[in-house]
Amino acid sequence: MISKKINTKEIYYYILESVIENRIPEKASAMKAYMKNQFEYAGLPSPQRKELVKKLKSRYNLPLNDEFFDLVKALWQDPYRELKYIALDILEPKYKYMNRSHVPFIQSLMLDDSWWDTIDGLAPKGMGTIFKNDVEIRNSKIEEWINSNNKWLKRSCIIHQLTYKENVDEELLYSLILHEVNNKEFFVQKACGWALRQYSKFNPLSVKQFVDENPNLSGLCKREASKYLA
């Protein structure tokens, strides 16, 4: 039976115990190495994680309230990286109900133990959903982030439209990429190329023209952007 009230501590320990129970310890070292040995892993593969999340949702009601955010925060602070992935899994279906009041919370996650795995889970689906419905807060945060010295905030600006398909704000995307054209940071240039590659699926002529007209784009950006272009 689904519990109607969130008990943050109970659910957190249910998740942690399930991770420990279903992990494959010998996979932990490979997962850790893949992430440059920066984070600890329990060794829970993605299929097992998805099954765990499915069971979690069938066992507990997870309404969008203060206790839900407390649960996400508890998962985020756990040393095992997989618990952050579970936090991302339970956050994803909630983004469509969020608004500008939730931006500080998501940004706090973006800035905590940041790497591409968490940023790529938070920026397009989370911030991207909120920004799509609130251009004013989008413009404010984009200006703040792109002018910061934080590579992950810059990356978030550039990839926040990844799910927009043909509805990308082309002018904004191109201006952000040109703003970072001299930035040598790998994860920023990779993001520029990724965003262009994704948009090229829906407007290849525009992306090709942009790449052709801007020879100062980094080699990494141009290679990524051109993968689907003739």
C-alpha positions in Angstrom: 0.0 0.0 0.0 1.3 3.5 -0.9 2.1 5.6 2.2 0.3 9.0 2.0 2.9 10.9 4.0 6.6 11.4 3.3 8.9 10.3 6.1 12.2 11.6 4.8 14.3 9.5 7.1 12.3 6.3 6.4 12.5 6.7 2.6 16.1 7.7 2.6 17.1 4.5 4.5 14.8 2.4 2.3 16.7 3.7 -0.7 20.1 3.3 0.8 19.4 -0.2 2.0 18.0 -1.1 -1.5 21.1 0.3 -3.1 23.4 -1.8 -0.9 21.2 -4.9 -1.4 21.2 -4.7 -5.2 24.7 -3.4 -5.9 27.4 -5.3 -7.7 30.5 -4.4 -5.7 33.0 -5.3 -8.4 31.4 -2.6 -10.7 32.0 0.2 -8.2 35.7 0.6 -9.0 35.0 0.8 -12.8 32.3 3.4 -12.2 34.6 5.4 -10.0 37.4 5.2 -12.5 35.1 6.4 -15.3 34.4 9.5 -13.2 38.1 10.2 -12.8 38.1 8.7 -9.2 36.4 11.8 -7.9 33.3 10.1 -6.4 32.4 7.0 -4.4 30.1 4.4 -6.0 28.2 1.5 -4.4 28.2 -0.4 -7.7 24.5 -0.1 -8.6 24.1 -0.5 -12.4 21.5 1.6 -14.2 18.9 -1.2 -14.8 18.9 -2.0 -11.1 18.6 1.7 -10.2 15.6 2.1 -12.5 13.9 -0.9 -11.0 14.6 0.4 -7.5 13.0 3.8 -8.4 10.0 2.0 -9.9 9.6 0.1 -6.6 10.1 3.3 -4.6 7.3 5.1 -6.5 4.9 2.1 -6.0 5.6 2.0 -2.3 5.6 5.7 -1.4 3.6 8.7 -2.5 6.0 11.5 -3.3 4.1 14.8 -3.5 5.9 18.0 -4.3 6.3 19.5 -0.8 9.0 20.4 1.7 9.6 16.8 2.7 10.1 15.8 -0.9 12.9 18.4 -1.2 14.3 17.3 2.1 14.5 13.8 0.7 16.2 15.0 -2.5 18.7 16.9 -0.3 19.4 13.9 1.8 20.0 11.7 -1.3 22.3 14.5 -2.7 24.4 14.6 0.4 25.0 10.8 0.5 28.6 9.8 -0.4 27.4 7.2 -2.9 27.0 8.9 -6.3 24.1 6.6 -7.3 21.9 8.3 -4.7 22.3 11.5 -6.6 21.1 9.7 -9.7 18.1 8.4 -7.8 17.4 12.0 -6.7 17.5 13.0 -10.4 15.1 10.2 -11.2 12.5 11.3 -8.8 12.9 15.0 -9.6 12.4 14.5 -13.3 8.6 14.0 -13.3 8.2 16.9 -11.0 9.8 19.6 -13.1 6.6 20.4 -15.0 5.0 21.4 -11.8 7.9 23.7 -10.7 8.3 27.5 -11.2 10.8 30.2 -10.4 10.4 29.7 -6.7 12.2 26.3 -7.2 15.2 27.8 -9.1 17.3 28.4 -6.0 16.9 24.8 -4.8 17.9 23.4 -8.2 20.8 25.8 -8.5 22.0 24.6 -5.0 22.1 21.1 -6.4 23.9 22.3 -9.5 26.6 23.8 -7.3 27.0 20.9 -4.9 29.5 18.2 -5.9 29.2 19.3 -9.5 30.2 17.3 -12.5 28.8 16.7 -16.0 26.6 13.8 -14.8 24.6 15.9 -12.4 24.6 19.1 -14.5 23.4 17.2 -17.5 20.5 15.8 -15.4 19.5 19.2 -13.9 20.1 21.8 -16.6 18.0 20.6 -19.6 15.2 18.8 -17.9 15.0 21.0 -14.7 16.0 24.5 -15.5 15.1 24.1 -19.1 11.5 23.3 -18.2 11.2 26.2 -15.8 12.9 28.6 -18.2 10.6 27.6 -21.1 7.6 28.7 -19.0 9.2 31.8 -17.5 11.3 33.9 -19.9 11.9 36.6 -17.3 13.6 34.3 -14.8 15.4 32.6 -17.7 17.0 35.8 -18.9 18.0 36.8 -15.4 19.7 33.5 -14.6 21.3 33.1 -18.0 22.9 36.5 -17.7 24.1 35.6 -14.2 25.5 32.2 -15.1 27.2 33.0 -18.4 29.1 35.9 -16.8 30.2 33.8 -13.8 33.5 32.0 -13.5 31.8 28.7 -12.9 32.2 26.3 -15.8 29.2 24.2 -14.8 26.9 27.3 -14.7 28.2 28.2 -18.1 27.5 24.7 -19.4 24.0 24.8 -17.9 23.3 28.0 -19.9 24.3 26.4 -23.1 22.5 23.1 -22.8 19.3 24.3 -21.1 17.4 24.1 -24.5 18.4 20.6 -25.4 14.9 19.3 -25.1 13.2 22.2 -27.0 13.6 20.5 -30.4 12.6 23.0 -33.1 11.5 25.6 -30.5 15.1 26.5 -29.6 15.6 30.3 -29.1 18.2 30.3 -31.9 19.4 33.8 -31.2 20.0 33.1 -27.6 21.8 29.8 -28.3 24.2 31.3 -30.8 24.9 34.3 -28.6 25.8 32.1 -25.6 28.2 30.0 -27.8 29.9 33.1 -29.2 30.2 34.5 -25.7 32.3 31.5 -24.8 34.2 31.2 -28.1 37.5 31.9 -26.4 36.9 29.7 -23.4 39.3 26.8 -23.4 37.4 24.7 -20.9 36.6 21.3 -22.3 33.2 20.9 -20.7 32.0 24.3 -22.0 33.2 23.7 -25.6 31.7 20.2 -25.5 28.4 21.7 -24.4 28.5 24.2 -27.3 29.0 21.4 -29.8 26.3 19.3 -28.2 23.7 22.0 -28.2 24.5 22.8 -31.9 24.4 19.1 -32.8 21.0 18.6 -31.1 19.5 21.7 -32.8 20.9 20.5 -36.2 18.4 17.7 -36.1 15.6 20.3 -36.5 17.4 23.1 -38.3 20.5 21.8 -40.1 20.8 24.7 -42.5 20.9 27.3 -39.7 23.5 25.3 -37.7 25.6 24.8 -40.8 25.5 28.5 -41.7 26.4 29.4 -38.1 29.4 27.1 -38.1 30.5 28.3 -41.5 30.3 31.9 -40.6 32.2 31.5 -37.3 35.6 29.9 -38.1 36.8 30.9 -34.6 34.6 28.2 -33.0 36.8 25.6 -31.3 37.7 22.4 -33.2 35.8 20.4 -30.5 32.7 22.5 -30.9 32.7 22.3 -34.7 33.3 18.5 -34.7 30.4 18.0 -32.4 28.1 20.4 -34.2 28.8 18.8 -37.6 28.1 15.2 -36.7 24.6 15.2 -38.4 25.4 17.8 -41.1 26.0 16.7 -44.7 
